[in-house]
Amino acid sequence: MAITDFVADRRQFFGLLGAAAAMPSVALAKAAVAATHPAMKALIDRYVAERKVANMVVAVGGREGPPAFLSAGTLELGEGVPASPDTLYRIYSMSKCITGCAVMMLVEDGKLTLDTPLSAIFPGYAQMTVLTDPANSLASRPAVKPILIRHLVTHSAGLAYGSTAPAPLAKFYAEKGIETASAMRDGQSRRPANLIEFAEAAAGVPLLFEPGSGWNYSIGLDVAGAVVEKVSGMKFELFLERRILAPLGMADTGFMVPPARLDRFATNYKHTLTGLEVIDTREHSVFTRMPAIPSGGGGLISSTRDYARFMAMLLGEGRLGRTRILKIATALTMMSNLMEPGVLAKTGFGTGGYGAGGRSVITATPGGEGLGTYGWSGAANSVTWVDRASGLYIVLMTQIMQWWPNPIYDDANHALYGDLHRA
């Protein structure tokens, strides 16, 4: 396809989005959106019809106008309220992108740099150790390099998740009460008592590798949340509300679901050999109360409409409408590869770079993700990315706890770019 054809297709693609949004009939508008995104609509309908998910809501947006929303299914499997752009979801690790944005705000404010040593904020990190035989013991040596802020936001500090660490280290994490977001919220972790104590306790764990020398999915963004709280002098959740969520109009995003919004909260499921099994309902969910430790790595609730506003801001390089929350240079830095030279992130999306809280594409895919594409996913199969080269973003929400291998991300990718480039 020639470049001129590609530009024309993009104009037609986003022009149809605007036309659909302007239709007076909701039914006609939905039909127009589905016609503009046939592959994505077919994907959503198939996943729901095959009972792979109870529901799915997708937002696709461009540089101008509101996003297009596509949805299918109900908040509970096969019954109840239809899913919509305002359905509330546990976004788990998609929280990391928002925490990464908060860190970049402090960098922009001059209160941090990406190369500020973590020990300058939490002195306990001044003398870290590195495991010499992680699979078999906690034997360690003194770390040569310090953990930097960039290491926290790119999972390159040498930290881990207790649930996925080698057995000796996993036991150590459990003993220290350094758990995943869900464990901290459930109250399984009796200590530490708050976010600052969490970060201070994590200073006592040995590292998997020398800071900056590798990539390992970790509690780094949870510790980064504590950095935001300590440096700003403001509770982490309050910082997010004042600096990101309120300015962007993300009224449904936060660390808990208030009673008045429970009727929009989707049930969470897991896959079993006999089908989907409920693991968390709105009536009894731990997300109905504020956690003692708000997890910047995985604790937020949001809606497709809300998160689309965040991604539209990133596509706008720090600006949504008339509201700017990041300078252009800061937004571009956030979405760029912040790993140390020569170090790559090996994720379920492939091998590449990593920005502040999300992957950063360093090799473009012909007909697919462009250079600098940024985004991340959540444990319940939500996923998002912004592709500035193609001028679009996507937010996909559903609630199924399923680990890799999982076709939903590739399916969504192929549907998105298939619709964009179709004749």
VEXLUMLUM-154855 format. One record per atom (N, C-alpha, C): x, z, y negated. Coordinates in steps of 0.02 Angstrom, whole numbers, padded with zeros to 5 digits, always signed. Each point is the difference from the previous one (the first is absolute). Layout:
BEGIN
XZY ...
//
This chain:
BEGIN
+00042+00000+00060 -00042+00000-00060 +00044+00000-00062 -00016-00043-00046 +00038-00003-00063 -00015+00061-00042 +00047+00016-00045 -00010+00058-00044 -00062-00009-00042 -00012-00061-00024 -00059-00011-00042 -00064+00011+00039 +00000-00020+00064 -00059+00012+00042 -00011+00074+00010 +00055+00037+00010 -00005+00073+00010 -00030+00034-00061 +00024-00020-00060 -00026+00029-00062 -00075-00016-00007 -00019-00062+00016 -00070-00019-00006 -00043+00040+00048 +00025+00010+00062 -00037+00040+00049 -00010+00071-00025 +00052+00028-00030 -00005+00068-00026 -00052+00005-00055 -00001-00050-00045 -00048+00001-00054 -00071-00004+00028 -00009-00045+00049 -00066-00006+00031 -00020+00064+00036 +00048+00029+00034 -00011+00062+00038 -00025+00056-00045 +00035+00013-00055 -00019+00055-00044 -00058-00020-00046 -00009-00065-00012 -00058-00021-00038 -00064+00014+00038 +00001-00010+00066 -00057+00014+00041 -00015+00075+00002 +00052+00041-00002 -00011+00072-00003 -00039+00018-00062 +00020-00028-00057 -00035+00014-00062 -00072-00025+00001 -00010-00059+00029 -00068-00027+00003 -00045+00043+00043 +00027+00024+00056 -00040+00043+00045 -00019+00065-00035 +00048+00027-00038 -00013+00064-00033 -00054-00007-00054 -00008-00061-00028 -00048-00010-00054 -00071-00014+00025 -00010-00011+00065 -00066-00017+00026 -00048+00058-00008 -00062-00012-00022 -00047+00054-00010 -00026+00029+00065 -00002-00038+00052 -00026+00024+00065 +00057+00029+00041 -00010+00063+00022 +00052+00032+00042 +00010-00039+00064 -00055-00024+00030 +00005-00037+00063 +00038-00065-00010 -00016-00035-00054 +00035-00063-00013 +00074+00013-00016 +00013+00054-00036 +00069+00017-00016 +00040+00014+00063 -00029+00038+00046 +00034+00015+00062 +00012-00063+00040 -00048-00045+00001 +00008-00063+00036 +00055-00042-00031 +00004+00000-00067 +00052-00038-00033 +00069+00028+00015 +00005+00066+00000 +00065+00031+00015 +00020-00016+00072 -00048+00005+00047 +00015-00016+00070 +00022-00073+00007 -00030-00045-00039 +00019-00070+00004 +00070-00011-00027 +00020+00042-00048 +00067-00006-00029 +00053+00028+00047 -00020+00047+00043 +00046+00034+00046 -00027-00004+00071 -00009-00060+00027 -00032-00006+00067 +00040+00033+00055 +00066-00007-00001 +00041+00030+00053 -00002+00076-00003 +00004+00027-00061 -00003+00073-00007 -00068+00026+00020 -00054-00033-00021 -00067+00022+00018 -00010-00003+00076 +00025-00053+00031 -00006-00007+00073 +00039+00057+00036 +00058+00017-00028 +00040+00054+00029 -00039+00066-00003 -00027+00016-00058 -00037+00062-00008 -00060+00003+00047 -00038-00054+00002 -00059-00002+00042 +00018+00007+00074 +00054-00033+00020 +00021+00003+00071 +00021+00070+00020 +00040+00032-00042 +00023+00067+00016 -00058+00049+00008 -00051-00007-00043 -00058+00044+00005 -00042-00018+00061 -00012-00065+00011 -00042-00022+00056 +00030+00020+00067 +00066-00002+00004 +00034+00018+00062 +00012+00075+00006 -00026+00037-00048 +00005+00074-00002 +00073+00024+00003 +00044-00041-00029 +00068+00022-00009 +00004+00051-00057 -00047-00006-00047 -00006+00046-00056 -00074+00012-00012 -00016+00056-00033 -00069+00012-00019 -00017-00039-00063 +00049-00009-00042 -00010-00035-00063 +00066-00027-00026 -00004-00045-00047 +00059-00025-00034 -00020-00025-00068 +00038+00018-00051 -00011-00024-00068 +00066-00028-00026 -00003-00059-00030 +00060-00033-00025 -00011-00020-00073 +00050+00011-00041 +00001-00025-00068 +00056-00051-00006 -00014-00057-00031 +00050-00050-00015 -00005-00016-00074 +00054+00010-00036 -00002-00011-00072 +00058-00041-00025 -00008-00024-00062 +00052-00039-00033 +00017+00029-00068 +00033-00038-00040 +00023+00025-00065 -00057+00006-00051 -00053-00035+00010 -00056+00002-00047 -00064+00020+00036 -00041+00039-00035 -00066+00016+00026 +00000+00052+00055 -00060+00019+00023 -00005+00050+00052 +00017-00030+00068 +00015+00043+00049 +00014-00025+00067 -00064-00022+00035 +00008-00039+00053 -00055-00016+00045 -00001+00052+00055 -00059+00025+00017 -00007+00049+00053 -00038-00030+00059 +00026+00012+00059 -00033-00021+00062 -00007+00062+00045 -00056+00006+00034 -00008+00060+00042 -00047-00014+00058 +00006+00043+00051 -00045-00002+00057 +00002+00068+00034 -00053+00015+00036 -00002+00063+00037 -00031+00057-00039 -00002+00058+00033 -00031+00059-00029 +00049+00059+00002 -00016+00052-00038 +00046+00057-00006 +00011+00034+00068 -00051-00003+00043 +00007+00023+00069 -00014-00058+00046 +00030+00001+00058 -00003-00057+00045 -00072-00020+00017 -00019-00060-00021 -00063-00028+00019 -00062+00028-00033 +00008+00046-00048 -00059+00029-00031 +00017+00027-00069 -00051+00018-00038 +00011+00033-00063 +00009-00047-00059 +00035+00025-00050 +00007-00034-00064 +00050-00058+00006 -00016-00058-00027 +00048-00056+00002 +00062+00016-00041 +00057-00022+00025 +00063+00010-00037 -00001-00044-00063 +00032+00025-00052 +00000-00035-00064 +00067+00011-00035 +00012-00032-00057 +00062+00012-00037 +00008+00073-00022 -00055+00039+00000 +00003+00069-00021 +00001+00049+00058 +00004-00024+00061 +00009+00044+00058 +00066+00035-00006 +00001+00064+00018 +00061+00040-00006 +00038+00001+00066 +00066-00010-00004 +00043-00004+00059 +00059+00047-00006 +00023+00024+00057 +00064+00036+00004 +00054-00055-00002 +00038-00003-00053 +00048-00055-00005 +00068+00018+00027 +00010+00063+00019 +00063+00022+00030 +00061-00028-00038 +00042-00039+00033 +00064-00018-00031 -00005-00050-00057 -00058-00027-00013 -00008-00039-00062 +00006+00046-00061 -00002+00066+00012 +00014+00049-00053 +00070-00008-00026 +00045-00023+00042 +00071-00005-00018 +00012-00046-00060 -00039-00054-00005 +00008-00046-00057 -00016+00036-00065 -00052+00041+00001 -00021+00036-00060 +00052+00053-00018 +00028+00033+00050 +00053+00049-00013 +00063-00035-00026 +00015-00058+00027 +00057-00038-00025 -00009-00018-00073 -00062-00016-00019 -00015-00016-00070 +00011+00062-00044 -00020+00059+00025 +00009+00062-00038 +00074+00013-00012 +00041-00011+00050 +00072+00010-00007 +00028-00048-00052 -00022-00063+00002 +00024-00049-00048 -00021+00017-00071 -00056+00033-00008 -00021+00022-00066 +00049+00050-00029 +00024+00045+00042 +00050+00050-00023 +00066-00033-00016 +00016-00053+00038 +00061-00039-00017 -00009-00032-00068 -00059-00030-00011 -00014-00031-00064 +00000+00051-00057 -00023+00061+00014 -00001+00053-00050 +00070+00027-00016 +00050-00020+00039 +00067+00025-00011 +00013+00068+00031 -00044+00023+00043 +00008+00066+00031 +00036-00004+00067 +00007-00061+00025 +00034-00013+00064 +00035-00068-00005 +00045-00012+00047 +00022-00068+00015 -00006-00008+00075 +00001-00061+00023 -00002-00010+00072 +00062+00028+00034 +00053+00009-00037 +00062+00026+00028 +00012+00073-00017 -00051+00035-00023 +00005+00073-00009 +00005+00033+00068 +00049+00043+00011 +00004+00037+00064 -00060+00046+00007 -00028+00002+00059 -00056+00045+00013 +00020+00073-00012 +00063+00015+00011 +00024+00069-00010 -00003+00022-00073 -00004-00048-00046 -00006+00018-00071 -00068+00029-00015 -00048-00014+00044 -00068+00025-00008 -00014+00058+00048 +00022-00008+00062 -00006+00052+00050 +00071+00015+00026 +00032+00053-00025 +00070+00014+00018 +00014+00008+00074 -00052+00015+00039 +00010+00008+00072 +00025-00062+00035 -00007-00058-00033 +00023-00063+00030 +00073-00016-00015 +00036+00048-00028 +00069-00014-00020 +00048-00005+00059 -00016+00033+00055 +00045+00000+00057 -00037-00019+00064 -00018-00063+00004 -00037-00025+00059 +00048-00014+00057 -00027+00000+00061 +00039-00017+00059 -00031-00060+00035 +00040-00035+00039 -00022-00060+00036 +00010+00011+00075 -00051-00014+00039 +00003+00008+00072 +00053-00046+00031 +00037+00026+00048 +00050-00041+00034 -00025-00028+00067 -00052+00030+00028 -00030-00024+00063 -00075+00015-00002 -00037-00036-00042 -00070+00016-00013 -00045+00004+00062 +00015-00042+00050 -00043-00002+00059 +00005+00062+00043 +00056+00035-00006 +00012+00055+00047 +00011+00069-00030 +00017+00003-00064 +00015+00066-00028 -00007+00001-00076 +00008+00059-00028 +00000+00008-00073 +00071+00007-00027 +00050-00016+00041 +00069+00002-00024 +00007-00047-00059 +00035+00023-00052 +00003-00040-00061 +00066+00009-00036 +00011-00042-00049 +00059+00003-00044 -00024+00000-00072 +00041+00020-00048 -00020-00003-00070 -00012-00072-00023 -00052-00010-00038 -00013-00066-00028 +00052-00016-00053 +00020-00063-00003 +00050-00022-00049 -00033-00019-00066 -00059-00030+00004 -00034-00024-00060 -00062+00042-00014 -00020+00005-00063 -00061+00037-00017 -00063-00042+00010 -00056+00033+00009 -00064-00034+00000 -00018-00016-00073 -00015-00062-00013 -00021-00021-00067 -00075-00012-00002 -00029-00003-00058 -00072-00012-00006 -00019-00067+00032 +00042-00051-00007 -00015-00064+00031 -00004+00005+00075 +00038+00046+00030 -00003+00010+00072 -00066+00029+00022 -00027+00046-00040 -00065+00030+00016 -00055-00053+00002 -00003-00043-00052 -00056-00046-00006 +00008-00061+00044 +00058-00009+00032 +00011-00057+00045 +00010+00021+00072 -00011+00063+00017 +00009+00025+00069 +00072-00010+00024 +00047+00006-00044 +00070-00008+00020 +00041+00062-00011 -00033+00058-00005 +00035+00063-00011 +00029+00030+00064 -00024-00024+00058 +00020+00030+00063 -00051+00051+00025 -00054+00008-00037 -00054+00045+00021 -00043-00034+00053 -00048+00037+00028 -00042-00027+00053 -00070+00027-00007 -00043-00018+00046 -00063+00034+00012 +00009+00041+00063 -00023+00062-00001 +00007+00041+00060 -00034-00031+00061 -00054-00038-00012 -00037-00029+00055 +00035-00059+00033 +00049-00030-00034 +00034-00058+00027 +00076+00009+00007 +00024+00059-00017 +00072+00013+00003 +00022+00011+00073 +00065-00007+00014 +00026+00017+00067 -00019+00072+00016 -00007+00015+00064 -00027+00065+00023 +00033+00061-00032 +00066+00005-00002 +00030+00060-00031 -00019+00008-00073 +00000-00056-00037 -00016+00003-00071 -00075+00012-00010 -00041-00029+00043 -00072+00011-00005 -00017+00074+00007 +00033+00033+00046 -00011+00072+00011 +00021+00039-00062 +00055-00020-00031 +00025+00034-00060 -00050-00009-00058 -00026-00061-00009 -00050-00012-00052 -00061+00044+00011 -00023+00005+00063 -00059+00041+00015 +00012+00074-00016 +00060+00024+00017 +00016+00070-00012 +00002+00015-00075 +00020-00049-00040 +00003+00009-00073 -00067-00011-00033 -00049-00025+00038 -00065-00014-00029 -00001-00063-00042 +00046-00045+00014 +00004-00063-00037 -00034-00054+00041 -00063-00013-00018 -00043-00041+00042 -00023-00063-00035 -00042-00038+00035 -00031-00058-00029 -00055+00021-00048 -00025-00048-00038 -00053+00016-00048 -00061+00030+00033 -00020-00027+00059 -00059+00026+00033 +00010+00071+00025 +00060+00015+00025 +00013+00068+00023 +00000+00050-00057 +00029-00020-00056 +00001+00044-00058 -00071+00013-00026 -00041-00052+00002 -00069+00006-00023 -00041+00042+00048 +00011-00008+00065 -00038+00036+00050 +00015+00075+00001 +00054+00019-00034 +00019+00070+00002 +00041+00017+00062 +00022-00051+00037 +00042+00013+00058 +00068+00027-00022 +00020-00021-00060 +00064+00024-00026 -00012+00063-00040 +00021+00057+00025 -00012+00064-00033 +00049+00012-00057 +00054-00035+00000 +00047+00004-00054 +00031-00069-00006 +00019-00021-00056 -00002+00034-00064 -00070+00003-00029 -00007+00036-00056 -00067+00012-00028 -00021-00051-00051 +00048-00037-00030 -00018-00048-00052 +00051-00057+00000 -00009-00047-00045 +00041-00060+00000 +00073+00015-00016 +00012+00044-00048 +00069+00017-00017 +00035+00034+00059 -00034+00046+00032 +00029+00034+00059 +00012-00050+00056 -00043-00050+00006 +00009-00052+00050 +00066-00036-00011 +00012-00021-00062 +00062-00036-00016 +00061+00045+00011 -00005+00063-00018 +00056+00046+00009 +00014+00012+00074 -00053+00003+00041 +00010+00009+00072 +00033-00061+00032 -00019-00059-00025 +00029-00062+00027 +00074-00006-00014 +00025+00037-00049 +00072-00001-00016 +00041+00029+00057 -00032+00037+00044 +00037+00031+00055 +00004-00041+00063 -00027-00062+00000 +00001-00039+00062 +00061-00046+00001 +00030-00009+00058 +00056-00048+00005 -00026-00071-00004 +00041-00045-00026 -00020-00069-00010 +00017-00043+00060 -00038-00054+00008 +00013-00046+00055 +00061-00044-00012 +00014-00013-00064 +00057-00042-00018 +00022+00016-00071 +00056-00026-00019 +00027+00011-00067 -00049-00029-00052 -00017+00037-00052 -00048-00025-00050 +00017-00070-00025 -00050-00044+00001 +00009-00067-00025 +00025-00050+00051 +00020+00024+00060 +00032-00046+00048 -00048-00030+00051 -00063+00022+00000 -00047-00026+00049 -00071+00007-00026 -00048-00016+00043 -00071+00005-00018 -00036+00036+00057 -00039+00051-00017 -00041+00035+00049 -00062+00027-00034 -00057-00019+00026 -00064+00021-00029 -00004+00076+00000 -00021+00029-00057 +00014+00071-00008 -00045+00036-00050 +00015+00064-00009 -00034+00042-00050 +00028-00011-00070 +00039-00051-00009 +00032-00012-00065 -00048-00003-00058 -00057-00032+00009 -00049-00005-00055 -00037+00065-00011 -00003+00044+00051 -00028+00067-00010 +00048+00041-00043 +00065-00005+00015 +00049+00035-00041 +00000-00030-00070 -00010-00066-00005 -00003-00031-00066 -00059+00027-00041 -00055+00016+00033 -00056+00031-00035 +00019+00067-00030 +00041+00038+00037 +00024+00064-00026 +00047-00012-00059 +00039-00053+00003 +00044-00017-00056 -00042-00013-00062 -00054-00038+00008 -00045-00014-00057 -00027+00065-00029 -00020+00045+00044 -00028+00064-00023 +00052+00041-00037 +00060+00005+00028 +00052+00041-00029 +00025-00028-00066 +00011-00065-00003 +00029-00031-00060 -00052-00005-00056 -00061-00014+00017 -00052-00008-00051 -00027+00067-00025 +00009+00052+00041 -00029+00065-00018 -00075+00002+00008 -00026-00047+00039 -00072-00007+00009 -00015-00006+00075 -00053+00031+00024 -00018-00007+00069 -00003-00074+00019 +00025-00016+00059 +00004-00069+00021 -00067-00036-00005 -00053+00031+00025 -00065-00032-00001 -00024-00010-00072 +00017+00045-00044 -00020-00007-00070 +00039-00056-00034 +00064-00007+00017 +00041-00054-00027 -00031-00068+00020 -00017-00007+00064 -00030-00062+00022 -00065-00015-00037 -00041+00052-00009 -00064-00009-00034 +00010-00022-00073 +00044+00035-00036 +00008-00014-00071 +00038-00064-00015 +00050-00015+00041 +00044-00056-00016 -00019-00065+00035 -00035+00004+00057 -00014-00061+00038 -00075-00010+00011 -00032+00048+00032 -00068-00010+00024 -00050-00006-00058 +00000+00047-00047 -00047-00004-00056 +00011-00061-00044 +00062-00014-00020 +00011-00060-00042 -00022-00065+00033 +00006-00004+00067 -00019-00061+00034 -00073+00000+00022 -00037+00053-00015 -00070+00003+00019 -00011+00009+00074 +00046+00034+00034 -00004+00012+00073 -00034+00067+00013 -00065+00004-00017 -00036+00063+00002 -00012+00026+00071 +00004-00044+00050 -00014+00020+00069 +00064+00016+00039 +00056+00001-00032 +00064+00012+00034 +00024+00071-00013 +00018+00035+00053 +00025+00069-00006 +00015+00029+00068 +00015+00064+00002 +00021+00031+00063 -00058+00032+00039 -00061-00007-00024 -00058+00025+00036 -00062-00039-00019 -00052+00005+00042 -00064-00031-00014 -00048+00054-00023 -00023-00002-00063 -00048+00050-00023 -00068-00010+00033 -00040+00053+00004 -00065-00003+00034 -00044-00058-00024 +00000-00015-00064 -00043-00052-00027 +00018-00070+00025 +00059-00007+00029 +00022-00067+00022 +00004-00005+00077 -00021+00052+00035 +00006-00001+00073 -00040-00056+00032 -00055-00021-00032 -00041-00053+00030 +00035-00068-00001 +00058-00004-00033 +00038-00063-00001 +00064+00004+00042 +00010+00055+00035 +00061+00013+00037 -00005-00027+00071 +00045-00046+00019 -00002-00031+00066 +00025+00046+00055 -00029-00007+00059 +00024+00037+00059 +00065-00032+00024 +00044+00042+00026 +00064-00025+00026 -00002-00001+00076 +00030-00052+00029 -00001-00010+00072 +00070-00010+00028 +00004+00001+00066 +00060-00022+00035 -00020-00044+00058 +00045-00043+00022 -00013-00043+00058 +00011+00038+00064 -00045-00010+00048 +00009+00027+00067 -00015-00057+00050 +00011+00013+00063 -00013-00051+00051 -00074-00018+00005 -00043+00045-00023 -00072-00012+00004 -00031-00019-00067 +00042-00009-00050 -00026-00019-00066 +00022+00048-00054 -00034-00003-00057 +00018+00043-00056 -00026+00071+00010 +00042+00048-00019 -00018+00071+00007 +00008+00033-00068 -00050+00038-00020 +00001+00034-00064 +00054+00055-00001 +00040+00001-00052 +00049+00054-00007 -00010+00041-00064 -00039-00027-00048 -00012+00038-00062 -00064-00026-00033 -00049+00045-00009 -00062-00019-00033 -00003+00029-00070 -00045-00025-00040 -00005+00024-00069 -00021+00073-00002 -00044+00020+00045 -00027+00068-00002 +00052+00053+00013 +00048-00015+00044 +00049+00051+00021 +00072-00018-00019 +00008-00048-00043 +00067-00025-00015 +00041+00051-00041 +00064+00003+00015 +00045+00041-00040 +00009-00029-00070 -00020-00062-00010 +00006-00032-00065 -00055+00023-00049 -00043+00045+00022 -00052+00027-00045 +00026+00060-00040 +00062+00019+00011 +00029+00056-00038 +00070-00019-00023 +00021+00029-00054 +00065-00015-00029 +00055+00031+00044 +00050-00039+00019 +00054+00027+00041 +00047+00044-00041 +00031+00049+00034 +00049+00042-00034 +00061-00040-00021 +00016-00051+00040 +00057-00043-00014 -00024-00072-00007 -00011-00023-00062 -00023-00070-00009 +00056-00048+00021 -00015-00042+00048 +00051-00044+00029 +00005-00066-00038 +00056-00009-00033 +00013-00064-00033 +00015-00055+00050 +00015+00020+00061 +00015-00048+00052 -00060-00023+00040 -00057+00037-00005 -00056-00020+00042 -00065+00037-00010 -00011+00031-00057 -00057+00044-00007 -00060-00024-00040 +00003-00061-00028 -00052-00021-00046 -00061-00032+00033 -00057+00009-00033 -00062-00036+00015 -00009-00051-00055 -00026-00059+00018 -00013-00050-00052 -00053-00049+00025 -00022-00043-00044 -00046-00054+00017 +00035-00066-00009 -00028-00052+00028 +00029-00067-00008 -00001-00020-00074 -00055+00017-00034 -00005-00017-00071 +00054+00035-00041 +00009+00065+00014 +00051+00038-00037 +00070-00027+00013 +00016-00008+00064 +00069-00021+00015 +00014-00071-00025 -00052-00040-00003 +00009-00068-00028 +00021+00004-00073 -00024+00051-00036 +00020+00008-00070 +00075+00017-00004 +00023+00040+00046 +00072+00017+00001 +00042-00063+00015 -00022-00040+00048 +00038-00060+00017 -00005-00053-00055 -00057-00003-00033 -00006-00046-00057 +00048+00020-00055 +00010+00065-00009 +00049+00024-00049 +00070-00024+00018 +00017+00003+00064 +00066-00023+00021 +00007-00075-00009 -00052-00038+00017 +00003-00072-00012 +00007-00014-00074 -00030+00043-00041 +00006-00006-00073 +00065+00030-00026 +00046+00016+00045 +00066+00027-00018 -00006+00062-00045 -00043+00046+00022 -00007+00064-00034 -00062+00006-00043 -00040-00054-00004 -00058+00000-00045 -00063-00019+00037 -00054+00035-00014 -00067-00018+00023 -00045-00007-00061 -00022-00060-00013 -00040-00012-00060 +00040+00019-00062 -00027+00044-00040 +00036+00022-00060 +00041+00063+00011 -00001+00024+00061 +00035+00063+00016 +00067-00014+00033 +00053+00022-00030 +00067-00006+00029 +00024+00069+00020 +00019+00009+00064 +00026+00065+00022 +00074-00004+00017 +00026-00060+00008 +00072-00010+00011 +00025-00057-00043 +00060+00006-00024 +00032-00057-00033 +00011-00054+00052 +00005-00062-00023 +00011-00056+00046 +00062+00011+00043 +00055+00020-00032 +00062+00010+00037 -00007+00054+00053 -00037+00053-00016 -00010+00055+00048 -00041-00024+00060 -00054-00036-00013 -00042-00025+00054 +00039-00048+00045 +00039-00043-00029 +00040-00047+00039 +00052+00037+00042 +00030+00051-00029 +00049+00040+00037 -00034+00034+00059 -00058+00029-00012 -00038+00035+00053 -00011-00045+00060 -00016-00063-00012 -00016-00047+00054 +00060-00036+00028 +00059+00012-00028 +00060-00035+00023 +00034+00039+00057 +00048-00031+00031 +00037+00033+00054 +00048+00052-00030 -00012+00063+00016 +00040+00055-00028 +00048+00030+00051 +00006-00032+00058 +00046+00024+00052 +00073-00010-00023 +00044+00039+00030 +00071-00010-00012 +00021-00070+00024 +00050-00031-00031 +00022-00067+00020 +00016-00003+00075 -00027-00051+00033 +00014-00010+00070 -00044+00039+00048 -00043+00045-00026 -00043+00040+00042 -00070-00030-00001 -00031-00008+00059 -00066-00030+00005 -00049+00049+00031 -00063-00010-00017 -00054+00040+00030 -00029-00038+00059 -00001+00031+00059 -00028-00031+00060 -00068+00031+00013 -00052-00034-00022 -00068+00025+00004 -00043-00043+00046 -00062+00020+00009 -00046-00040+00040 -00016-00067-00032 +00017-00008-00064 -00010-00063-00034 +00061-00046+00006 +00052+00024+00032 +00062-00038+00006 +00057+00034-00036 +00056-00033-00004 +00059+00027-00032 +00005-00027-00072 +00010+00045-00047 +00004-00022-00069 +00020+00056-00047 -00020-00005-00062 +00017+00050-00050 -00055+00052-00006 +00013+00050-00043 -00049+00052-00011 +00004+00022-00073 -00058+00005-00032 -00004+00022-00069 -00020+00072-00004 -00030+00020-00056 -00022+00069-00009 -00066+00012+00035 +00003+00021+00062 -00060+00016+00038 -00030-00056+00040 +00030-00060+00000 -00026-00056+00038 +00053-00052+00014 -00013-00041+00050 +00048-00052+00018 +00006-00051-00057 +00057-00033-00003 +00012-00052-00050 +00029-00061+00035 -00036-00055-00002 +00019-00061+00036 +00061-00031-00033 +00053-00010+00039 +00061-00029-00027 +00012-00071+00026 -00042-00022+00046 +00003-00069+00025 -00071-00027+00002 -00014-00050-00041 -00068-00027-00004 -00018-00037+00064 -00065-00001+00015 -00026-00036+00058 -00036-00063-00026 +00021-00060+00020 -00034-00060-00023 -00075+00003+00016 -00041-00010-00050 -00072+00003+00010 -00027+00070+00007 +00043+00051-00010 -00021+00070+00008 +00027+00043-00056 +00023+00059+00017 +00023+00049-00049 +00060-00025-00039 -00005+00007-00066 +00053-00022-00043 +00053+00052-00011 +00056-00020-00028 +00055+00046-00015 -00025+00056-00046 +00016+00062+00018 -00019+00057-00041 -00069+00028+00016 -00034-00028+00050 -00064+00029+00021 +00010+00073+00018 -00046+00042-00023 +00006+00073+00006 -00064+00030+00028 +00006+00049+00043 -00059+00035+00025 +00015+00043+00060 -00053+00030+00027 +00009+00043+00059 -00067+00008+00035 +00000+00038+00054 -00060+00009+00040 -00014+00074+00010 -00058+00014+00032 -00019+00068+00016 -00013+00008+00074 +00006+00061+00025 -00005+00013+00072 -00068-00019+00029 -00052-00003-00041 -00066-00018+00025 -00015-00074-00010 +00053-00040-00001 -00004-00073-00002 -00018-00029-00068 +00008+00038-00053 -00006-00030-00067 +00067-00034-00017 -00003-00049-00043 +00062-00035-00019 -00010-00033-00068 +00054-00006-00037 -00004-00031-00066 +00067-00033-00017 -00003-00054-00038 +00061-00027-00029 -00018-00043-00061 +00050-00006-00044 -00006-00042-00059 +00054-00053+00003 -00020-00062-00007 +00045-00058+00005 +00001-00034-00069 +00049+00017-00040 +00003-00027-00068 +00015-00074+00000 +00036-00024+00050 +00016-00072+00004 -00063-00041+00009 -00048+00025+00038 -00063-00035+00011 -00055+00023-00048 +00015+00051-00039 -00048+00025-00049 -00061+00033+00030 +00009+00039+00053 -00057+00033+00031 +00019+00067+00029 -00051+00039+00016 +00008+00063+00037 -00057+00007+00049 +00010+00041+00050 -00051+00014+00050 -00001+00074+00014 -00060+00027+00011 -00009+00068+00025 -00048-00005+00058 +00021+00025+00059 -00043+00000+00059 -00009+00072+00022 -00063+00020+00007 -00015+00068+00021 -00042+00001+00065 +00020+00043+00045 -00040+00017+00059 +00024+00068+00023 -00030+00028+00054 +00018+00068+00022 +00008+00002+00075 +00056-00027+00024 +00016+00002+00071 +00073+00021+00008 +00011+00057+00031 +00069+00023+00011 +00029-00039+00059 +00044-00046-00016 +00031-00042+00052 +00069-00019-00023 +00049+00013+00042 +00069-00015-00018 +00019-00070+00022 +00062-00020-00016 +00026-00065+00020 +00006-00002+00076 -00006-00059+00033 -00016-00063-00033 -00074-00004-00018 -00014-00029-00057 -00068-00003-00025 -00009-00067-00037 -00046-00041+00023 -00006-00067-00030 -00034-00003-00068 -00029+00055-00023 -00042-00003-00061 +00040-00023-00061 +00063+00021-00005 +00040-00018-00058 +00018-00075+00000 +00021-00024+00058 +00015-00072+00004 -00064-00041-00009 -00055+00023+00028 -00063-00036-00007 -00021-00005-00073 +00007+00056-00036 -00019+00000-00071 +00046-00046-00040 +00065+00001+00017 +00048-00042-00035 -00017-00074+00010 -00012-00019+00062 -00015-00070+00014 -00065-00021-00033 -00050+00044+00000 -00065-00017-00031 +00008-00008-00075 +00037+00046-00032 +00009-00003-00073 +00032-00064-00022 +00058-00016+00031 +00036-00060-00022 -00030-00064+00027 -00037+00006+00057 -00037-00058+00024 -00054-00021-00049 -00036+00050-00027 -00051-00015-00050 +00031-00026-00065 +00056+00027-00019 +00032-00020-00062 +00023-00073+00002 +00027-00020+00058 +00031-00066+00004 -00044-00052+00035 -00061+00018+00017 -00042-00049+00035 -00017-00059-00046 -00013-00055+00031 -00013-00062-00039 -00067+00007-00037 
//
